[in-house]
């Protein structure tokens, strides 16, 4: 099995219409990703809508992180 990359994506505390925090290079990577490990799916979807031009939501796999994540859930990454 080939190994992929893990990207840690920072988000700002408040969203503004303009982007003052994330470089365009980072946004271009986010737009290509189709798997996300997230704390909150709804917040992640809102963030991806803010980023714009991402893969359609129905093609993205979201893995919610909990306080006690099951390691088997992430073992195939």
N, C-alpha and C positions, 0 to 999 in steps of 0.2 A: 504494500500500500504506500503510495507516495504521500509525503507530508506537505501540508499547506502552510500558510502564514497566519499568525495570530496578530490582529490589529487591535490595539487599545485606542478607542476613539473618545477623545474628551468632548464633553458637551458643556455649553455655558449654562449658567443658572437662569438666565432670562433670554428669550428669543426676540430678536429684532428683525425687521424686514431685511436689513442689510447684514452682510457677514463681516464682522470685525475680528473674529477669533480664529477661524479655521482657514488655512491656506487652500488655494484651489487644488493643489496636488492631493491633499487629504480628502477633499470633497470628491475628487475624481475616483479615488479608491473606494470610498463609501458607496458611490453610485454603481459599482461593479459587484459588490458583495451580495451573496444570497443566503448567508447563514449568520445569525446574530445570537450571542448569549447576552441576555438583557435582564435588568432588575425588574422592569415593568414594561410589558408589551405595548400598552397604550401610549406610554411616553416615547417608546422607541419608534412607533409608527408616526407619531406627531413629528419627531425629530427627522425621520426620513422624508416626510412631506416637506418639511422646511428645507432640507438639503435639495430636494427636487431631482427630477430625471433619474430616479432609481429604478431598479428592477421592480416590476409590479408586485404588490404586497402578497398576492396569492402564490407567487413563486419564491417567496422568502421563507426560510425556516427560522422561527424564533424559539430559542431555548431559554425559558425563564430561570434565573438563578434564585435559589432560596438560601436560607441560612444554613441548611444542611443539604447541599446538593448531592445527588446520587452520582458517584463516580462512573458507574456504568453508562450513564446517559451521555457522557462526553468521551468515552473510551475509544470510539471510532475516529476521533479527530486526532 
